[in-house]
Amino acid sequence: MTYNDGGSYEGELVQFLPHGKGRMTTVGENAKQVNEGTFKDGELEEGTVTRDDGVITTGTYVNRQQHGHGTITLPNGIKIEGNFVNGQPDDLCSVEYPDKTRYVGSKKGVLPEG
């Protein structure tokens, strides 16, 4: 299925909405994003989001935000893993740097606030 804005969806549908396994590509004014995994009522519920700026998130999603256990991989190779609440890492997380050093503990002082 191809949308008017140039986005597309390949996968299972229920009542014309993505529902089940699939791959959705969204195209914004200045950005493109690929959502792949399990959809429910048209929204990604669990899977991987790959943005064209190089950020990759994996996990569960509620209201289009990471919510629950997941990971964020940044373009510079830093990987953040932990529990997410409304798209933000909860206080405890692990951070793996490109040189494979690892930090486990509070995000305070390690990750930017906000």
Secondary structure, DSSP 8 states (H G I E B T S, - for coil): -B-TTS-EEEEEEETTEEEEEEEEEEE-SS-EEEEEEEEETTEEEEEEEEETTS-EEEEEEETTEEEEEEEEE-TTS-EEEEEEETTEEEEEEEEE-TTS-EEEEESTTTS---
